[in-house]
Amino acid sequence: MPVRRRGPSQSEDPRRCTTTPEPAPGPARRRFLGDAPVEPAAVRGPILASWRRSSDYRVDSEALNAPYVDDLDFQGALVHAASPVLDHLHDELPDQPVSVVLTDHRGYVLERRTGRPELRDHLDRVCLAPGFGYAERFVGTNGIGTTLESGQATFVYEQEHFTGPLIDLACAGVPIHDPITGELAGVLDVTCFAQDAGPMLKAVAVGAARGIQERLLNHGSANDITLMQEYLHASHRSRDPIIALNADVLMLNRKAQQVLGAQDQVRLLEHLRDSPRQRPMSGELDLPSGTRCRVYARQVPGREAGTVARIHLLAPAADLMISSAPTGPLPGIAGSEPLWRHCCRAVEGHRARNAWICLEGEPGTGKSSLLRAVCRANRPDRHVRVIAADEVGADRDWWERTRSELLERQGPLVLRAVHRLSTPKLTELSCLLDEVKAANPALWVAATIDPGVVPGPALHGLRALFPQSVQVPPLRHRIDDLEAIANHLLRQLTKRPESAFSPEALHLLKRRHWPGNITELREVVREVTGRTRSATITAADLPPQCTSQSRRVLTPIESMERDAIVTSLDEAGGNRARAARSLGISRATIYRKITDYDIGDRTSSGPSRRRRS
């Protein structure tokens, strides 16, 4: 089958067979590794982009460091569907110097079929064998990893590989997608020695991948297929938002994606998963955005129950469009993602009505900064008084001074982290605010509190004075705002309006989970400004904890789902079976999502301990 040639086809169309040689990439690779500029004509664009990613990942260009994992799903649906296709290719090419490789969606090798012993031995030496990972972040430019990064079929020839041990090979990788969900399931890669590479190598890979996808559809879960059919039927019959889900599949029509924010979607999913399965799950529901809807849901028959729901929004469409309008910029803070805009609008509305509010959110999300920004935008001439929990005094003089101040105060008051106050201080503060609220109606007070605090009687009494609450989203739920926030913090610290992070640096930052939220990001920016005085911050300027991340960027829905799994694992002491039962999903599903979301071992975390105040 192979037809010898000097380089890969310049066409990305696998049906185009040409033996026209391309410029040899060897000199371009040497220039790139030597930090010399590379002319665009010297190497194909996708390869140059992959070299840059490999450099950002700090891949060793001289030694291959493929990790090994022994708990892969070697008996899963992908392997089951692919095995006959791989066997057929192997039988068709018994004496050819070609190897057919199947990987999972992260680039770990699941199966390999190899024709000649010399090629098999060579692939063993470069760890292109079951259990080893071939993502770009591990081994640089190659047919598997570069296909995963680009999402497209990729041909990599000889010295187009980033790391030296692979330059004797040529490989063609093609992504395999789940035909029902559309999600990436794995990669089909065809590899041979570079001297044996033919123009049809990529065509073979494309054909094999198509065959695997067809078998995935034929062997797909009958429950998933039935759910998809019911979802399509409901979408064709109604213009309302439609949601369909079971333990493994979630589908939303375009209307649902357009009019339902991320938090509204999560609330609806919780409602549908928590509702009884024995009867229609219809009823009215209040969503976090303030919209009220009526849910018409029914169970889809099958061994594992699924649900299809039509969401009828009770608010007029015009009102929904107004509520989606972006809020004006607030002084001193950055962000325009819908979750953040909704939060800002809610705080501004309560401030305009002088309604006391409580802001809830994880530490470091910018709760106090948001309150100060809203107050400055409303009345820039009024000073914002901020009292942190550790500033609340225990002596009678402090309470008398504070009482006198608040009875006369016209500007707003922000109480930070009230959940940290002791029971006596909470009781004293509640009595003081109750008096001030009646005597000084012009005073506006806002409090901040962290999530996960079970309120005792004292905190519950204080919360009663704040009838309104607003949720501040964590940074990982508004990851599209990271560029604006990071550049805003950078310009604050450098005092240079032209300072900015490069696209490569931002890509790495967006991969982080950011448990410390904006406070953690601020510390990273502070560390970066101590490393370089350049106006443009590159990936090389980032601290190691930012460049070592390998997880893909999650959507807000995926990030919220990840949080729910982490919480359930913590509450179950790391027991995945118990966590799966508490979430109402199968063990196979939680195992897959733990891998997909890069959730580490939670056994040592134990059940979460929530403070009582």
N, C-alpha and C positions, 0 to 999 in steps of 0.2 A: 504493500500500500504506500509507504512513504516514498516521496520523490525528493531527492536531495536538492538542496538549494542553499544559498548563502545567507538569507535573512527572511524575516516574516513578511507576509503580504502587507502592503500599506493600507489595503482596504479592510474595513471592519466587517464587510459582508463575507460570511464564511462560504458563500456560493461562488465567490470570485476566485478562480484559480490562476495565479500568475507566478512566474519565476523571476520577475524583475527584481534584482537585488536592491536593497536599501542601503543607506550609508551605514557602515559598520559602527556599532555603538561603543566599541572599546575605547577609543580616544575620548569620547564624550563622558563615559563613565569615569575614566581616570581624571578628567578635568573636574567633574562634579565632586568626586571624593577628595580632590586637592583644593576644594573651595575656590576653584577658578570658574569664571562665567562660562555657561554652556549655550551655544547658539541654538535657537529653536529648531533650525533645519537639521541639526546634527543628531537629533533623537526624537522619537515620536512623543507628542504631547502627553498622552496618558502615562507613558513610562517616566517622563521627566517629573510629572506631578507625583507619581508613586515614589520616585527617588527622594523627593522633598519630604513626603510623609515619613518615609523610612528614616531619613535624617532627623526629623523631629522626634521620632520614637527612639532615637539613639541606638539604632540597630548596628551591630558590629558588621562591618563590611568585609572582614577577613575570616571570621569564624561563625559557624552556624549554631544558634542557641534555641532550638525548638523544644518547648516544654512537653512533658509527657503527663497524661491523665489516664488513670486506669478505670474510672467509673463512668465511662461514656455509655450512651444508649445503643449498644451494638445489636439489640434485638428489636428496635423500635420500628415504627411505620415506615420511615425513610429507607432503612436497610432492607426491610421486607419488600418494599416496592422496587428498590433498585437492584436487588440481587439477580433476578432473571435477566435484566438488561446487561449487567456487568458480565454475567456468565455467557450471554450470547456474544458480546463483543470479544470476550476472551477466546471463545470457540472459533469465531470468524478470523481471528488474528493469532493463531497458536504459535507461529514462529516469528512474528514480527517484533522488533525491538520497541514495543509500545507498552505502557502501563496505564491502566484506567483506575482512577482514584476517586473515592466518594468521601466527602467531609460533611460535618454538620454545619449549622449556621454560624459557628464561631471559627471554623477552619480546622477543627480537629478531625484527623483521618479516622473514618469508620471502616472502610473496606478498600482493598487494593487487589487488582488482578494484573499480573505482569507476564509478558511473553517469554523473554529470554533470561537465562540465569544471570548473565553479566549485568543487565540493566537492573534486575532485582537486587543484586548485591550492591550496586552503586546507590540505589534508592535507600537501602538499609543504612548505608554509610552516611547519607545526608538526612536520615531520620524521616524520610517521606514514607511512613509506615503507620499502621493502625495505632492510635493512642497519642500521636504527636500532633502538635499545633503548628499550622502554617499560616497564621494570620500575619499581616504585614508588620505589626508591632513586634513580632518575634523574629522573623527571618527576612523582612524587607520585601522588595518587589518580587512577586512570583505569581503564577497563574491562579492559585487559590486565593491568597491574601488580597491581591489587587482586584480580583473579581468581587470579593466581599466589600472592599472599600468603594469601588466604583458602581457596583450594582449591575454591571454589564459584562458580557462575554469579553474575555481578555486573552491575548496571545503574548507570551513573553519568551524571547529568544536569546540564548547565549548570554552575552554581556549586558543585556538589558536587565538581568537579575542584579539586585543590589549587593548581595553578599557573594563572595568569591566561590565558595563550594558549589554553587548552583550554576555557574556559567557554562558548564558542559552540557546543560540540558535545555530543552525547549518544552514549553507547556502551554496548553490551552484550557482555560477554565470557563465554565458557564454556570450561572446561578440557577438553582432549582427552587421554584416557588410552590407553596401549597396552593393547589388549584381552587380550594374553597375559601380560605382566608386571605390569600394573596401574600402571606408572610414568607420571608426567606426561610427555606427549609435546609438548604445546604448548597454544596458546589460539586459539580462533576468535572473532573480534571483529567486530561489526557496528556501524558508526559512521555518524552523519548529523548535519546541523545540528540544534541543540537545538529550533529552531522547527518542524522537520519530524518530531520524534520521536513515534512511535506506541506504543501499549501492546503491539503484537505484535513489537516490535524484538527483545526478548529471546527470544521464542519462535522467531523465525527463526534466531537464533544457536544455540539448543539443538538445533533440528532439523538444522542444518548440521553441528554437532559430532558428533551421533549418526551422521550419514551418513559422516563421515570415519572414525570409529571402526569402523564396519562394513567399510569398504573396507580399513582397516588389517588387520583380521582376515582378510579374503578374500585380501589380497595379502601376508599375513604369511609369514615364512619357514616352509617346509614342515618344516624341521628343528625349529624352535621348537614348532610345533603337535604334531609327533610326540613331542617330549620331554614336553610338557605331558600328552599322553594317557598316556604310559608312567608319568609321575609320579602321575597320578590313579589309575591302575590299581594301582600299588604301594602307595599310601596307603590304598586301600580294602581291600587284602588283608592288611595288617600293622598292628600297633599300635606297631611300633618307629619310631624316628626315620627319616625318609626325606629324602634330599638328591638333587636333580636339577640338573644344570648342563651348559651348553655354553659356547662363547666369549662369548655375549651374555646368557644367562639363568641365573639362580640361583633355585631354589625349595626351601623347607624346610617340612615339615609342622609342625603345632602341637606335636607331641611333640618334634621336634628343637629347636624354639625354647624349649621349656620346660626340657628336661634338659641341653642342651648350651650351655655358656657361650660367650662370644665367642671366646676363645682356642681352645677345643675345636673350634668351627666352622671357624676359620681352619686349624687343623692338618688337619682332615679334608679341606678343600678343597684344600690343598697336596698331600695324599696322592692324592686322586682325579685331580688335574691332572698329577701327576708320574708316575703309574703307567703301565705299558705299555698301549697301546690294543688289542693283538692278542689278549688273553686276559682271562678274568674277573679283576677286581682285588680278590679276596677275601683276607683275612688279618687277623691280630690287630694292634692298634695301641694304643700308650700315648698318652693325651691329657694336655695340660698340667695339667688338674685332678687328675690322679692316677688317673682312671678308665681301665680297660682295656676295649676294645671289639673286636668282630669286625665287619669290613666285608664286606658282600656286595654287590658292584658288578658292573654289566654295561653294555656299550656299547649305546647306542641307534643303530640304523642310520640313515644319512643321509650327505649329501655332506660336512657338517661334523659330526664325531662328537660325541655327547653322552653323558652318563653318568647312570644312576640307581643310587643306592646305598641299601641298608638297613643301619642301624647297630644292631647288637645289643650292648647294654651288658652286660658280664660281671659287673659289681658288682650286688648285689641292689638293688631299687628303694628299700628302706628305707635302705640305706647312702647312696644318692644324695640322698635327702631330708635325711638328717642332714648331709651335706657341704654342702648348700645353705643350711643354717641360718645366720642372721647372727651374726657374731662380736660380742662385747661391745665397747662403746666403749673406745678406747685413749686415754690422757691426752695432750692437746696436739695431736691431729690430728683431721681430719674426713673423712668419706666413708663411704658405705654401698653403693656400686655393686658388683655381684657380682664383677667382676674384682679390685677392691680388697679385698673381704671375703676372697676366696680367698687373696690374697697375705698378708693379715694373719694368717689362720688357719695358713698354712704356716709363717710366721716364729714364731708362738707355739708351734706344735708342735715345731719344731726346738729352740727355747729350752727347752721343758719337758723334752726328752730330752737337753739339753746337747750337741746335735750342732752342730759348727762349720758355719757357712753362709756362702755368698757371695751378696750381693744384686746383681743386674744390672739396669740400667735407664738410661735417658737422663739426662743432667745435669739437675738441678732437679726430679726426680720425688719427692724426699723420702725417699731411701733411708736416710740417717742418722737423720732424724727418726722414721721408722718403727721402726728398731732401738732408739732411745732410749725410744720410747713402750712397746714390748713389754717392755723391761727394767724400766721403772718400774712397769708393771702387774704384772709377775711378782714383783719384789722392790723396792718403793719405798725401802727402807732402804739399798740398795746403790748406790754411785756408779758411773756409766757413764763409763769412761775412753775418750776419743775421740782417736785419733792420725791427723792428716791427713798426706798424702804429703809436704807441704812441711815438716812438723815432724820427719821422720825425720832424725836427725843423721848426719854422716859421720865424727865422731871416735869413738874407742874409748870415751871416758868415757860418751857418751850410750848406747851399747849396753850397757855394764856396768850403768848405773843402771836402764835399762829391763829388763834381765834380772833384776836383783834384785827389782824391783817385781813383775814378772809371776810369778815363782816363788812369791811370797807372796800375790798378789792373790786376793781372793774375788769381787769384782765383775766385771761383764762388760767386754770390751774391743772397741771398734769401730775398724777400720782403714779410713780413707776413701781412695778413689781409688788403690788399690794399683797400678793399671796405669800410673800416672805415675812410679813409682819407677824409678831407673836399674837396670841389670842387677846391679852390685855390691851395691846396697842390697836388691834382691829376693833375691839369694842369701844375704846376711847375715840378712835377716828370716826366710827359710825355715828356716835352721839354728836360729835362736833359737826360733821357734814349735814346731819339731819337738821341741826339748829341753823346752820348757815344757809341751807337751801330755802328755808322759810323766810329768813331775815334778809337775804341778799339775792333776790331772784335774778339779778343781772349776771351773777357769777356763773361761768360755765366750767364744769369739772369733767375731766376724763381720767380713767384709770387704765393701767396695763396689767395683764396677767398672762402667765405662761400656761400652755395646755397641760393636760394630764394631772391637774390638781383637783383632788376630791374635796369640795368645800365643806368645812366643818360649820358649826352654827355661827361662829363669829364672822367668817368670810361670807357665809350665805347672807347674814344680816347686812354686811356692807354692800354686797352685790345687789341687794334689793333697792338701793338708792340709785342704781344705774340700770334703768329699764331697757336700754338699748345696748346691743353688743355687735361688734364688727370683727370678722375674722380677717387677719392679715396673712396672706399666703406666704409660705416659705419660698426661698429663692429657687429651689428645684422645681416648683410649680409655675414659675414664671421665667423659665430659663431663656426665653427669647429677649428678656430685658437685660440679660447679663452684659451684653456689649455696651449698652448705654450706661449701666451702673458702673462697670469697670472703668470706662473712659472718664466718667464723671469723677470718680474717686481719684483717678490718676491725675486729672487736671487740678483737682483740689490740692493734692500733695505737691505737685511740681510747680504749680502757679504758671503753667505754660498751656495756653489754649490749644496749641497744635499737638499736644501729646496724645497718643492713641496706641492701642494694642493692635498688632498685625492680625490678619485673618487666621493664620496658623495658630497664633497664641490664643485667640478667642475660641478656636475649635477645641483646643485642649482644656481650656477653662470650662467650657460647656459640658465636658464629659464628667466633671466632678459632681459628687452628690451634694456637697456643701451643707454638711450637718450644722455648721456654725452660721450659715446664712450670710447676710451682708457683712456682719462683723468679721467673719472668717475671710471673706473676699477683701475687706479693707486691710487686714493684716498681710494678705498675699501681695496686694498692691504696694503696701508700705515696704515690704521686703524687696520687691522688684525695684522700687525707686532707690533703694540703698545699694543695688547692684550695678545700675547703669544710669547714665545721664542722657541717653539717647531719647529723642522725641518719639521714636517708634519702638514699642516693646515687642520683641520677637519671642518665638517659642524657646529659644536658647536662654532667654533672660528669666524664664519662670523658675520657681523653686522646684526641687525634685518631686515633692508630693503632687504637683500639678502635671508633670510630664509622665508620671508613672501610671496614670489612669488609663484603662483600656476600654471601659464601658462606653457603649454608644450613647448618644444624646437621647434622653427619654422625653416623650410627649408628656404634657401635664397629666393626662389620664393614666399613662403608664407609671409616672412618678407616684401618683396617689395610690395606685394599685400596689406598687412596691412598698410604700409606707404601711399599707394595711397588712401585707404579708409579714413585714418585719415586726410589726406590733403583735400579730398573732403568734409568731415564733417566740417572741420574748415572753408572752403570757403563757405559752405552752412549755417554757423551759427548754426551747430548742427542739421539741418533739414535733417532727414534720407531720406525722399522721394526725395528731391532735390539732395542730394549726390548720390543716386542711379541712378537718371536720368543722372547726369553728367558723371557717370562711365559706363552708358549703361547696367546696370543690374537691375533686378527686386527688389522691396522693400523686398520681402521675402528673396532674396539672401543676401542683405546687412544686414538685421536683423540677419540672421544666422551667417554671417562672423563676425559681431560685437561681437556676443556671443563667437564664436569659438576663435577669436583672443584676447578676453578679452580687448576690447576697451572701455574705460570708457566714461562717459558723456562728450560730446564735446560742449554742449550748451554754457557754460561759456567761451569757448575759442574764439568764434566768428570768423568772417572771418579773415584769416591770413593777417597781415600787413607787406608788403614788403617795405624795405627801398629803396629810390632812392638816388644814389650818382652821 
